[in-house]
Amino acid sequence: MAETNPGQRCLVTGGAGFIGSHLVEYLLASGHTVTVIDNFSTGRTENLSHLDGDHRLQVHEQAIENHDAVRPLFEDVEWVFHLTALADIVPSIQNPLDYYRSNVEGTMSVVEAARLAGVSRLIYSASEIRSDFVD
Ligand SMILES: NC(=O)c1ccc[n+]([C@@H]2O[C@H](COP(=O)([O-])OP(=O)(O)OC[C@H]3O[C@@H](n4cnc5c(N)ncnc54)[C@H](O)[C@@H]3O)[C@@H](O)[C@H]2O)c1
């Protein structure tokens, strides 16, 4: 990340979470523009409050599995960092459909929105997959 060109348009799913909010801070400090999509299920507004007023940051409260709602947010985005997750083990056994919708359908929604928008890089934290759509 140290050699990245400044001024990229980035989108961070889960940007109000623990890892996502630190990444958002890093990307802004590196000169990039950042769109956050987060439903604040486990994320917190306080994680981003110190960045309030930075015109390069847009925060959208939305669930990633709501494809029609999130898809327009990917327009003109160059890099996507996909960091949303429901990751608690016992609740995932008690409420498997919630976890399926958020983690599986949500990830498909993000991947498809990125593909349709021609995003050049998709970085997915959970399994460390990186895909090149364009080059
Ligand atoms: N924290 C760690 O030590 C660690 C280690 C390895 C991998 N990871 C992975 O990194 C990713 C992020 O971890 P974290 O610790 O930042 O978790 P976190 O819970 O702090 O952040 C996840 C964010 O995703 C948001 N979110 C969840 N479901 C959503 C949905 N359907 N739509 C929109 N937003 C949604 C939550 O509100 C939260 O802000 C996860 O995939 C996790 O498994 C974390």
PDBQT file of the ligand as one rigid body, heavy atoms in Angstrom, charges set to zero:
ROOT
HETATM    1  N1  LIG A 201     -10.412  -8.246  13.908  1.00  0.00    +0.000 N 
HETATM    2  C1  LIG A 201      -9.581  -9.245  13.626  1.00  0.00    +0.000 C 
HETATM    3  O1  LIG A 201      -8.682  -9.600  14.425  1.00  0.00    +0.000 OA
HETATM    4  C2  LIG A 201      -9.681  -9.983  12.316  1.00  0.00    +0.000 A 
HETATM    5  C3  LIG A 201      -8.687 -10.905  11.992  1.00  0.00    +0.000 A 
HETATM    6  C4  LIG A 201      -8.747 -11.559  10.752  1.00  0.00    +0.000 A 
HETATM    7  C5  LIG A 201      -9.767 -11.307   9.861  1.00  0.00    +0.000 A 
HETATM    8  N2  LIG A 201     -10.745 -10.408  10.213  1.00  0.00    +0.000 N 
HETATM    9  C6  LIG A 201     -11.796 -10.165   9.231  1.00  0.00    +0.000 C 
HETATM   10  O2  LIG A 201     -11.771  -8.794   8.846  1.00  0.00    +0.000 OA
HETATM   11  C7  LIG A 201     -13.102  -8.350   8.593  1.00  0.00    +0.000 C 
HETATM   12  C8  LIG A 201     -13.441  -7.137   9.475  1.00  0.00    +0.000 C 
HETATM   13  O3  LIG A 201     -13.224  -7.496  10.838  1.00  0.00    +0.000 OA
HETATM   14  P1  LIG A 201     -13.461  -6.435  11.995  1.00  0.00    +0.000 P 
HETATM   15  O4  LIG A 201     -12.742  -6.929  13.184  1.00  0.00    +0.000 OA
HETATM   16  O5  LIG A 201     -13.167  -5.050  11.492  1.00  0.00    +0.000 OA
HETATM   17  O6  LIG A 201     -15.034  -6.620  12.252  1.00  0.00    +0.000 OA
HETATM   18  P2  LIG A 201     -16.102  -5.517  12.719  1.00  0.00    +0.000 P 
HETATM   19  O7  LIG A 201     -17.297  -6.264  13.216  1.00  0.00    +0.000 OA
HETATM   20  O8  LIG A 201     -15.486  -4.527  13.635  1.00  0.00    +0.000 OA
HETATM   21  O9  LIG A 201     -16.450  -4.803  11.357  1.00  0.00    +0.000 OA
HETATM   22  C9  LIG A 201     -17.367  -5.332  10.422  1.00  0.00    +0.000 C 
HETATM   23  C10 LIG A 201     -18.202  -4.162   9.925  1.00  0.00    +0.000 C 
HETATM   24  O10 LIG A 201     -19.115  -4.656   8.945  1.00  0.00    +0.000 OA
HETATM   25  C11 LIG A 201     -20.386  -4.067   9.189  1.00  0.00    +0.000 C 
HETATM   26  N3  LIG A 201     -21.376  -4.978   8.610  1.00  0.00    +0.000 N 
HETATM   27  C12 LIG A 201     -21.644  -6.265   8.987  1.00  0.00    +0.000 A 
HETATM   28  N4  LIG A 201     -22.566  -6.807   8.192  1.00  0.00    +0.000 NA
HETATM   29  C13 LIG A 201     -22.906  -5.849   7.298  1.00  0.00    +0.000 A 
HETATM   30  C14 LIG A 201     -23.820  -5.815   6.205  1.00  0.00    +0.000 A 
HETATM   31  N5  LIG A 201     -24.564  -6.876   5.868  1.00  0.00    +0.000 N 
HETATM   32  N6  LIG A 201     -23.919  -4.663   5.487  1.00  0.00    +0.000 NA
HETATM   33  C15 LIG A 201     -23.164  -3.584   5.810  1.00  0.00    +0.000 A 
HETATM   34  N7  LIG A 201     -22.276  -3.569   6.825  1.00  0.00    +0.000 NA
HETATM   35  C16 LIG A 201     -22.146  -4.685   7.557  1.00  0.00    +0.000 A 
HETATM   36  C17 LIG A 201     -20.491  -3.908  10.690  1.00  0.00    +0.000 C 
HETATM   37  O11 LIG A 201     -21.419  -2.928  11.093  1.00  0.00    +0.000 OA
HETATM   38  C18 LIG A 201     -19.041  -3.500  11.021  1.00  0.00    +0.000 C 
HETATM   39  O12 LIG A 201     -18.862  -2.105  10.960  1.00  0.00    +0.000 OA
HETATM   40  C19 LIG A 201     -13.993  -9.551   8.854  1.00  0.00    +0.000 C 
HETATM   41  O13 LIG A 201     -14.176 -10.253   7.623  1.00  0.00    +0.000 OA
HETATM   42  C20 LIG A 201     -13.176 -10.402   9.802  1.00  0.00    +0.000 C 
HETATM   43  O14 LIG A 201     -13.554 -11.746   9.750  1.00  0.00    +0.000 OA
HETATM   44  C21 LIG A 201     -10.707  -9.749  11.411  1.00  0.00    +0.000 A 
ENDROOT
TORSDOF 0
